[in-house]
Amino acid sequence: MLGAIGLDARQESAYRALVALGAAEVTDLAHRLALPEADTERALRLLEHQGLAAQSSARADRWVAAPPGVALGALLTQHRHELEQAELAAARLAREYRTEATELPVHDLVEVVTGAGAVAHRFLQLQLGASEEVCALVTGKPVVVSGIDNDAEERAAQRGVAYRVVIEREVLTLPTGFVEVSASLRRDEQVRVVDRVPTKLVVADRTMAMVPLTGRGSEPAALVVRASGLLESLTGLFEAVWREALPLRLGARGEVSEDGPAGPDATDLEILSLLLAGMTDASVAKQLDLGLRTVQRRVKGLMELAGVTTRLQLGWHAYEKGWVARSADEGGAGGPATAPVTVTGTAGAVAAPAPERTGPAAGPAPEGGGAGFATAATASAGGPPVPGPATDAG
């Protein structure tokens, strides 16, 4: 605990024992610490040098502890001043770096690190240098640093650095897999699992990333990537895997459980069914007795859940994920231009027949709040619903 102010474990033990006793002879203190007298006296001399202990004026072989409030306070003030000076020096160097290298040369944006020791050092350094967030993809075959050996993760988490980690399912089958995952969850890290991750990856504060370069049988090597289009691509890769992964939770008894995939609730499915039937946000809100903003918020939530950015994409995603299905009796000769849309999921089946249309100009004009989805007459039976012309409503 007192290592931050320059005391090693032996000195700290000696000082704590001396504080507890008030004063002690070298022989008694050595016996209490289970140390040789020579080592005990050496520790006391070092404590004396730092102002934490002194020899008694009455007996030369008797030592007394300096008051912790005074002695430790002085050391804390000294180290705090040294830390402030180091921070100022770091800030000056950062300014000089930005001035001299507003745009880093291409060869400085990527660094190749070779050798197990160098890769391990840079991996730990990347985490210890993070101030906000570390994102990582973890495979079931650690090469340089295993989860048990990654002490930088715990130290960074204790400083308030957030961790988002996606692990391969194979990690849970390793001898230490559950221990590592449980420890991460206890530190309030977010951990998710997928069958396979595309590559090992660690991204620190979205400003630096590290990926392996190692081929089978070759010396471990890694690529360190700084702010660039490549870094943005690697960050995007992590986010894509993160969206598809399933969260892990720590139970009351310490067991690790896996959450099922999230899906739309009953109200979401009702909204989706009406939108697919061609209704606008305002009409959906009126029919379901909801606020317009509530409908728009839920549509936005469905888009985020599906990982899409437009309502057109949401329509296709809803079909691909089985949230919706077209009825089997769709569109025969002389039949309606559009068939009923059946929405399935946690709400059960909700059928919403789309209004008949005789041409592009038929039907009322879209209401405010964004057009919904309209199924086209040309859609093949059993195919996905085709969203109509629309503006996205947030």
Backbone torsions as a table, in degrees:
resi	resn	phi	psi	omega
1	MET	NA	-37.2	-179.0
2	LEU	-92.2	9.5	178.4
3	GLY	-65.1	-24.5	-179.4
4	ALA	-66.4	-20.2	178.9
5	ILE	-108.3	17.6	170.3
6	GLY	100.5	6.1	179.3
7	LEU	-94.1	134.3	173.1
8	ASP	-85.0	177.5	-174.1
9	ALA	-61.6	-39.0	-178.0
10	ARG	-68.7	-41.7	179.1
11	GLN	-66.2	-40.6	179.8
12	GLU	-64.4	-41.4	178.7
13	SER	-63.0	-42.0	179.7
14	ALA	-64.0	-42.4	-178.6
15	TYR	-67.7	-42.3	178.8
16	ARG	-61.5	-42.9	179.0
17	ALA	-64.7	-39.8	-179.5
18	LEU	-67.2	-38.2	176.7
19	VAL	-64.1	-42.1	-179.6
20	ALA	-65.1	-35.8	-178.3
21	LEU	-88.4	-24.2	-175.8
22	GLY	86.7	-48.3	177.6
23	ALA	-158.9	150.2	-178.1
24	ALA	-162.0	154.9	174.3
25	GLU	-85.2	158.0	-177.6
26	VAL	-58.1	-41.2	-177.7
27	THR	-62.2	-46.8	-178.7
28	ASP	-66.2	-39.4	-178.1
29	LEU	-68.8	-38.7	178.1
30	ALA	-62.6	-40.3	178.1
31	HIS	-65.6	-39.8	-179.1
32	ARG	-67.0	-35.7	-178.5
33	LEU	-89.2	-7.0	-177.0
34	ALA	58.1	46.0	179.2
35	LEU	-126.8	155.2	172.8
36	PRO	-61.7	150.8	-178.3
37	GLU	-61.3	-34.8	-178.8
38	ALA	-64.8	-42.6	179.0
39	ASP	-67.5	-37.7	179.3
40	THR	-65.1	-43.9	179.7
41	GLU	-65.9	-36.8	177.8
42	ARG	-62.8	-41.2	178.4
43	ALA	-64.8	-39.3	179.0
44	LEU	-66.2	-36.4	177.9
45	ARG	-64.1	-40.0	178.4
46	LEU	-67.7	-37.8	176.1
47	LEU	-64.9	-37.7	177.2
48	GLU	-62.9	-40.2	179.6
49	HIS	-63.1	-31.1	-179.9
50	GLN	-93.2	4.6	176.5
51	GLY	78.8	20.0	-177.7
52	LEU	-100.8	-12.1	-179.9
53	ALA	-150.7	159.6	179.6
54	ALA	-151.7	153.4	176.3
55	GLN	-75.7	143.8	179.2
56	SER	-68.7	140.3	178.7
57	SER	-72.3	-20.8	-178.5
58	ALA	-83.1	-39.0	-177.7
59	ARG	-135.9	129.1	-174.7
60	ALA	-68.1	-28.2	-177.7
61	ASP	-93.8	10.2	-179.3
62	ARG	-109.5	136.0	-176.8
63	TRP	-119.8	145.7	178.0
64	VAL	-123.7	150.8	180.0
65	ALA	-88.1	140.2	172.7
66	ALA	-74.3	147.6	-179.5
67	PRO	-57.3	124.7	-176.7
68	PRO	-57.0	-39.7	-177.8
69	GLY	-59.7	-36.3	-179.1
70	VAL	-85.1	-51.5	-173.6
71	ALA	-67.6	-49.0	-179.6
72	LEU	-69.9	-33.5	177.8
73	GLY	-60.9	-39.3	178.5
74	ALA	-65.4	-42.7	178.9
75	LEU	-65.5	-40.1	178.8
76	LEU	-62.5	-42.0	178.8
77	THR	-62.7	-41.9	179.8
78	GLN	-63.5	-47.0	-178.5
79	HIS	-69.3	-33.1	177.8
80	ARG	-65.0	-40.2	178.4
81	HIS	-65.0	-42.5	179.2
82	GLU	-63.7	-38.7	178.9
83	LEU	-65.9	-40.9	177.9
84	GLU	-62.3	-40.1	178.3
85	GLN	-65.1	-39.2	178.1
86	ALA	-65.1	-39.0	178.3
87	GLU	-64.4	-41.3	178.3
88	LEU	-64.1	-40.8	178.0
89	ALA	-63.6	-40.7	178.5
90	ALA	-64.1	-39.9	179.1
91	ALA	-64.8	-40.0	178.4
92	ARG	-64.5	-43.2	178.6
93	LEU	-63.4	-37.8	178.4
94	ALA	-63.9	-41.1	178.1
95	ARG	-63.8	-42.7	178.9
96	GLU	-63.2	-38.8	-179.8
97	TYR	-64.0	-44.5	179.6
98	ARG	-65.9	-35.4	-179.1
99	THR	-69.8	-44.6	-175.6
100	GLU	-80.6	-23.0	-176.6
101	ALA	-135.8	64.1	177.6
102	THR	-57.7	-40.7	173.9
103	GLU	-125.5	113.6	-178.9
104	LEU	-67.2	141.0	172.6
105	PRO	-58.3	154.1	-176.1
106	VAL	-56.4	-40.6	-176.6
107	HIS	-69.8	-14.8	177.9
108	ASP	-89.3	-8.7	-179.5
109	LEU	-81.4	-17.1	-177.6
110	VAL	-131.5	134.6	-180.0
111	GLU	-129.6	133.3	177.4
112	VAL	-99.0	122.7	179.0
113	VAL	-109.6	126.1	-174.5
114	THR	-121.4	140.3	178.5
115	GLY	102.3	140.9	-176.2
116	ALA	-59.7	-43.3	-178.8
117	GLY	-63.8	-44.3	-179.2
118	ALA	-67.2	-40.0	178.9
119	VAL	-65.1	-44.3	179.4
120	ALA	-62.3	-42.6	-179.5
121	HIS	-62.9	-44.4	-178.8
122	ARG	-69.1	-35.0	178.1
123	PHE	-62.0	-45.8	178.5
124	LEU	-68.8	-38.7	-180.0
125	GLN	-62.6	-38.5	-179.9
126	LEU	-60.3	-41.4	-179.7
127	GLN	-73.1	-42.5	-178.6
128	LEU	-67.8	-24.3	179.1
129	GLY	-86.1	-9.3	-179.4
130	ALA	-73.0	146.2	178.9
131	SER	-118.7	-17.8	-175.8
132	GLU	-123.8	-55.9	-172.0
133	GLU	-151.2	143.0	171.9
134	VAL	-122.5	126.5	177.2
135	CYS	-113.5	138.7	-175.8
136	ALA	-146.6	144.1	168.0
137	LEU	-108.8	127.7	-172.6
138	VAL	-121.9	127.6	177.8
139	THR	-93.5	172.0	179.8
140	GLY	-85.5	5.6	-178.1
141	LYS	-128.2	79.6	176.9
142	PRO	-65.3	138.7	-177.5
143	VAL	-107.0	-46.3	-174.3
144	VAL	-106.9	-53.3	-177.2
145	VAL	-124.1	122.1	176.4
146	SER	-85.9	169.6	179.3
147	GLY	-61.8	-37.4	179.3
148	ILE	-64.6	-36.3	-177.3
149	ASP	-82.7	-8.5	-175.6
150	ASN	-84.0	73.2	-180.0
151	ASP	-71.9	-18.0	179.4
152	ALA	-64.8	-29.9	-179.5
153	GLU	-63.4	-47.2	179.9
154	GLU	-64.4	-41.7	-179.5
155	ARG	-65.6	-40.7	178.7
156	ALA	-67.8	-40.8	179.5
157	ALA	-63.3	-36.6	178.3
158	GLN	-65.3	-25.7	177.2
159	ARG	-82.5	-2.7	179.4
160	GLY	99.0	8.4	177.8
161	VAL	-74.5	127.5	179.9
162	ALA	-81.1	141.8	178.5
163	TYR	-119.2	131.6	168.3
164	ARG	-122.7	118.6	-171.5
165	VAL	-129.3	133.4	172.4
166	VAL	-113.5	123.5	-178.5
167	ILE	-112.3	151.8	170.3
168	GLU	-72.7	149.8	179.8
169	ARG	-59.6	-27.1	-179.9
170	GLU	-62.1	-28.0	180.0
171	VAL	-58.2	-36.5	-178.4
172	LEU	-69.5	-15.9	179.1
173	THR	-91.8	-8.9	179.1
174	LEU	-70.7	155.1	-178.5
175	PRO	-55.8	-35.6	-178.6
176	THR	-105.1	9.4	-173.5
177	GLY	-59.4	-52.3	-178.1
178	PHE	-66.4	-33.7	178.4
179	VAL	-63.6	-45.6	-179.0
180	GLU	-65.2	-45.4	-179.1
181	VAL	-65.0	-42.9	179.2
182	SER	-60.7	-42.2	179.4
183	ALA	-63.0	-40.4	178.8
184	SER	-64.6	-43.8	-180.0
185	LEU	-65.7	-35.2	177.8
186	ARG	-66.5	-25.5	176.5
187	ARG	-86.0	12.3	179.9
188	ASP	64.2	26.9	173.1
189	GLU	-79.2	152.1	175.6
190	GLN	-92.6	121.2	-177.6
191	VAL	-125.5	131.5	176.5
192	ARG	-127.3	164.9	-175.4
193	VAL	-133.1	142.5	172.1
194	VAL	-136.0	167.0	179.0
195	ASP	-64.1	-45.0	178.8
196	ARG	-146.5	143.9	171.6
197	VAL	-103.1	148.8	-175.7
198	PRO	-68.1	-28.3	-179.1
199	THR	-166.7	159.6	169.2
200	LYS	-69.6	144.2	-176.4
201	LEU	-162.7	141.1	170.2
202	VAL	-137.4	132.2	179.9
203	VAL	-124.6	125.3	-178.8
204	ALA	-109.5	119.4	175.6
205	ASP	54.6	21.4	-179.3
206	ARG	57.0	20.7	178.5
207	THR	-116.2	-14.6	-178.6
208	MET	-153.7	141.3	180.0
209	ALA	-135.7	162.4	-179.4
210	MET	-141.2	127.1	178.3
211	VAL	-132.1	151.0	-178.5
212	PRO	-76.0	150.8	173.9
213	LEU	-114.5	-1.3	-168.9
214	THR	-70.0	132.1	168.2
215	GLY	-97.0	170.1	-177.9
216	ARG	-63.4	129.5	176.0
217	GLY	81.7	-4.8	-179.3
218	SER	-96.2	171.7	-179.6
219	GLU	-68.4	139.5	179.7
220	PRO	-57.0	136.5	178.6
221	ALA	-149.7	157.2	-179.1
222	ALA	-145.8	157.9	178.3
223	LEU	-110.4	122.0	175.9
224	VAL	-100.8	121.4	-173.7
225	VAL	-114.3	128.3	176.2
226	ARG	-100.9	179.3	-173.6
227	ALA	-45.8	116.6	-178.1
228	SER	-173.9	176.3	175.6
229	GLY	-62.0	-34.3	177.8
230	LEU	-63.9	-40.7	177.9
231	LEU	-63.2	-41.3	178.1
232	GLU	-62.4	-37.7	178.5
233	SER	-66.1	-41.7	179.0
234	LEU	-66.3	-38.5	176.8
235	THR	-64.8	-40.9	177.0
236	GLY	-63.7	-36.7	176.9
237	LEU	-61.6	-45.4	178.8
238	PHE	-60.2	-46.2	-177.3
239	GLU	-62.6	-37.1	179.1
240	ALA	-64.7	-43.9	178.6
241	VAL	-67.3	-38.9	-179.7
242	TRP	-59.8	-41.7	-178.7
243	ARG	-64.5	-34.5	-177.0
244	GLU	-85.6	-14.4	-175.5
245	ALA	-80.2	158.7	-179.7
246	LEU	-102.3	132.7	-178.0
247	PRO	-66.2	147.2	172.9
248	LEU	-106.7	143.1	-179.1
249	ARG	-127.8	151.7	178.3
250	LEU	-102.0	119.4	-177.9
251	GLY	-76.3	173.2	-178.4
252	ALA	-63.0	-28.1	-179.6
253	ARG	-97.1	12.1	178.1
254	GLY	87.5	5.8	179.6
255	GLU	-83.1	150.4	178.1
256	VAL	-98.6	125.0	-179.7
257	SER	-122.1	158.2	-176.3
258	GLU	-111.7	125.8	177.8
259	ASP	-75.6	145.0	174.7
260	GLY	-72.9	164.7	179.6
261	PRO	-64.5	138.9	178.5
262	ALA	-70.4	151.7	178.9
263	GLY	-148.9	169.8	179.8
264	PRO	-69.6	147.0	177.1
265	ASP	-88.1	-174.8	-174.5
266	ALA	-60.6	-43.2	-179.4
267	THR	-65.5	-40.2	177.6
268	ASP	-58.1	-43.0	-178.1
269	LEU	-67.5	-36.4	176.4
270	GLU	-64.3	-44.3	178.5
271	ILE	-61.4	-44.6	-178.9
272	LEU	-62.8	-40.6	-179.3
273	SER	-63.3	-40.5	-179.1
274	LEU	-71.7	-36.8	177.0
275	LEU	-65.2	-41.2	178.7
276	LEU	-67.5	-22.5	177.3
277	ALA	-81.2	-3.4	175.5
278	GLY	103.4	5.2	-178.3
279	MET	-81.5	154.2	178.1
280	THR	-86.1	169.4	177.9
281	ASP	-57.7	-43.1	-178.1
282	ALA	-64.5	-40.7	179.0
283	SER	-66.6	-40.4	177.7
284	VAL	-61.6	-44.6	-179.6
285	ALA	-60.9	-41.1	-179.5
286	LYS	-67.8	-43.6	-177.2
287	GLN	-67.4	-37.0	-177.7
288	LEU	-94.3	2.3	-179.5
289	ASP	58.0	46.6	177.1
290	LEU	-118.8	161.7	173.8
291	GLY	-75.2	150.0	179.3
292	LEU	-59.3	-42.2	179.6
293	ARG	-64.4	-33.1	177.8
294	THR	-64.3	-44.1	178.4
295	VAL	-61.7	-47.0	-178.7
296	GLN	-64.0	-38.1	178.5
297	ARG	-64.9	-41.3	-179.9
298	ARG	-68.4	-36.5	176.6
299	VAL	-63.9	-42.8	177.5
300	LYS	-61.7	-39.2	177.5
301	GLY	-63.8	-38.8	177.2
302	LEU	-63.8	-39.5	178.7
303	MET	-65.0	-40.9	177.8
304	GLU	-66.5	-40.6	178.2
305	LEU	-62.2	-38.2	179.6
306	ALA	-80.9	-14.4	-178.6
307	GLY	72.1	34.8	-179.0
308	VAL	-121.1	168.2	-176.8
309	THR	-118.7	-9.0	179.4
310	THR	-131.7	159.9	177.8
311	ARG	-70.1	-29.7	175.3
312	LEU	-58.8	-46.8	178.6
313	GLN	-65.2	-36.6	179.8
314	LEU	-61.8	-39.8	178.3
315	GLY	-60.2	-45.0	178.9
316	TRP	-67.7	-40.4	-179.0
317	HIS	-64.6	-40.1	-179.7
318	ALA	-59.9	-37.6	177.7
319	TYR	-71.0	-45.3	-176.8
320	GLU	-63.9	-34.7	-178.9
321	LYS	-85.2	-0.9	178.8
322	GLY	80.5	12.3	176.5
323	TRP	-70.4	-27.8	-178.5
324	VAL	-133.4	159.7	175.2
325	ALA	-149.9	145.4	176.2
326	ARG	-86.6	142.0	-179.5
327	SER	-69.7	153.4	-173.7
328	ALA	-71.2	-23.0	-175.8
329	ASP	-94.2	27.4	-176.3
330	GLU	-66.0	142.3	164.7
331	GLY	46.5	63.7	168.0
332	GLY	-90.5	-178.1	179.3
333	ALA	-66.0	133.2	-179.8
334	GLY	76.7	-0.6	179.9
335	GLY	-83.6	179.6	179.6
336	PRO	-66.6	156.9	-178.3
337	ALA	-66.9	-29.4	178.7
338	THR	-131.4	145.3	-176.1
339	ALA	-96.8	165.3	176.2
340	PRO	-61.8	147.2	175.5
341	VAL	-106.5	124.1	179.3
342	THR	-104.3	126.3	179.4
343	VAL	-106.1	128.4	-178.7
344	THR	-114.9	170.7	177.7
345	GLY	137.4	-150.8	-175.1
346	THR	-66.0	-19.1	-178.2
347	ALA	-90.5	-0.4	-173.2
348	GLY	84.1	-156.7	-177.9
349	ALA	-96.7	132.7	176.8
350	VAL	-126.1	115.5	-179.5
351	ALA	-100.6	132.8	179.5
352	ALA	-136.9	100.2	-179.0
353	PRO	-66.4	135.6	178.8
354	ALA	-79.5	147.7	179.4
355	PRO	-65.6	144.4	177.3
356	GLU	-70.8	143.5	179.0
357	ARG	-132.4	136.7	-179.0
358	THR	-103.2	-7.4	-179.8
359	GLY	-179.3	173.6	-176.8
360	PRO	-60.5	-30.9	-174.5
361	ALA	-90.3	-6.8	-176.1
362	ALA	-72.1	153.4	175.5
363	GLY	91.1	162.4	-179.4
364	PRO	-70.3	157.2	177.3
365	ALA	-69.7	149.7	-179.5
366	PRO	-58.7	141.2	177.0
367	GLU	-82.5	167.5	179.0
368	GLY	-65.5	157.2	179.8
369	GLY	98.5	5.4	175.0
370	GLY	101.8	137.3	175.9
371	ALA	-73.1	155.3	178.9
372	GLY	-89.6	-135.7	177.0
373	PHE	-115.3	143.4	173.8
374	ALA	-126.0	133.7	178.5
375	THR	-85.5	133.6	-175.4
376	ALA	-85.2	149.1	-178.8
377	ALA	-67.4	-19.5	-176.4
378	THR	-87.8	-2.2	-178.7
379	ALA	-65.0	136.6	-179.2
380	SER	-77.4	153.6	-179.1
381	ALA	-60.8	133.0	178.9
382	GLY	82.4	-2.8	-179.6
383	GLY	-86.0	173.5	-177.5
384	PRO	-71.6	151.3	175.3
385	PRO	-65.5	143.1	-178.5
386	VAL	-105.1	113.4	-179.4
387	PRO	-62.6	144.8	-179.5
388	GLY	-84.5	-171.8	179.6
389	PRO	-66.2	135.9	-173.5
390	ALA	-163.6	159.0	166.2
391	THR	-108.3	141.6	-179.8
392	ASP	-74.4	134.4	-177.4
393	ALA	-104.1	62.7	177.1
394	GLY	56.7	NA	NA
